[in-house]
Amino acid sequence: MTSAILYAAVYVVGWLLLVRRRPDGRPPRVTAWGAGLVALVAAGWVAQLLRPALLDQGMRESAAVRSGQWWRLATAIVLQDGGWIGAAVNLVALAVTVGLAGEVLTAWTGLLVVLLGGIAANLLTVLTFGQPGAGSSMATMILLVVAVLVGLRNPSWREAGLLVVLAALAGALLARRDQHGLALALALVSGVWLRRRRSPVTP
């Protein structure tokens, strides 16, 4: 099973869990913070197209970060190392996720989860697996899983089973030494912590 299949499974399971809390079938709510976040990541991709050197200058690279270039932990979130297809997939995944998460998280919580979560995931990658790279996918997955955990109220057996699947996917990615496994593990811990401290936004 390739990492790409595991990534897709994470998104599908997470989106299903968020959609299940919307029984009326309404389309996802477009929020200002969600639209702004997608626009920011899209702008990073456009800037990279106009100036390709930005990828090398801002991607996550362990030696550079350890030498003091800490900004790479943040800039790597808005740059993309997967070419046109990778960037398109990441932007679509982010757009769908923020649309669903906007009914669960407040603007400040959502933005902080993406920013701090993305930075923390990049830092964990530098400190552990060490893969270089860039992309918004880890931050998106963190937002998705945190929104799922905060938004679920009295989960059914089916929803609990899907949560177990998410945890299993995190374990599978960690076993492959894939940095997205670190992001998911971080999201699971953060989501449980936030769930204990706040109530979800009423749709």
Rosetta blueprint (number, residue, H / E / L):
1 M L
2 T L
3 S H
4 A H
5 I H
6 L H
7 Y H
8 A H
9 A H
10 V H
11 Y H
12 V H
13 V H
14 G H
15 W H
16 L H
17 L H
18 L H
19 V H
20 R H
21 R L
22 R L
23 P L
24 D L
25 G L
26 R L
27 P L
28 P L
29 R L
30 V L
31 T L
32 A H
33 W H
34 G H
35 A H
36 G H
37 L H
38 V H
39 A H
40 L H
41 V H
42 A H
43 A H
44 G H
45 W H
46 V H
47 A H
48 Q H
49 L H
50 L H
51 R L
52 P L
53 A H
54 L H
55 L H
56 D H
57 Q H
58 G H
59 M L
60 R E
61 E L
62 S H
63 A H
64 A H
65 V H
66 R H
67 S L
68 G L
69 Q L
70 W L
71 W L
72 R H
73 L H
74 A H
75 T H
76 A H
77 I H
78 V H
79 L L
80 Q L
81 D L
82 G L
83 G H
84 W H
85 I H
86 G H
87 A H
88 A H
89 V H
90 N H
91 L H
92 V H
93 A H
94 L H
95 A H
96 V H
97 T H
98 V H
99 G H
100 L H
101 A H
102 G L
103 E L
104 V L
105 L L
106 T L
107 A H
108 W H
109 T H
110 G H
111 L H
112 L H
113 V H
114 V H
115 L H
116 L H
117 G H
118 G H
119 I H
120 A H
121 A H
122 N H
123 L H
124 L H
125 T H
126 V H
127 L H
128 T L
129 F L
130 G L
131 Q L
132 P L
133 G E
134 A L
135 G L
136 S L
137 S H
138 M H
139 A H
140 T H
141 M H
142 I H
143 L H
144 L H
145 V H
146 V H
147 A H
148 V H
149 L H
150 V H
151 G H
152 L L
153 R L
154 N L
155 P L
156 S L
157 W H
158 R H
159 E H
160 A H
161 G H
162 L H
163 L H
164 V H
165 V H
166 L H
167 A H
168 A H
169 L H
170 A H
171 G H
172 A H
173 L H
174 L H
175 A H
176 R L
177 R L
178 D L
179 Q H
180 H H
181 G H
182 L H
183 A H
184 L H
185 A H
186 L H
187 A H
188 L H
189 V H
190 S H
191 G H
192 V H
193 W H
194 L H
195 R H
196 R H
197 R H
198 R L
199 S L
200 P L
201 V L
202 T L
203 P L
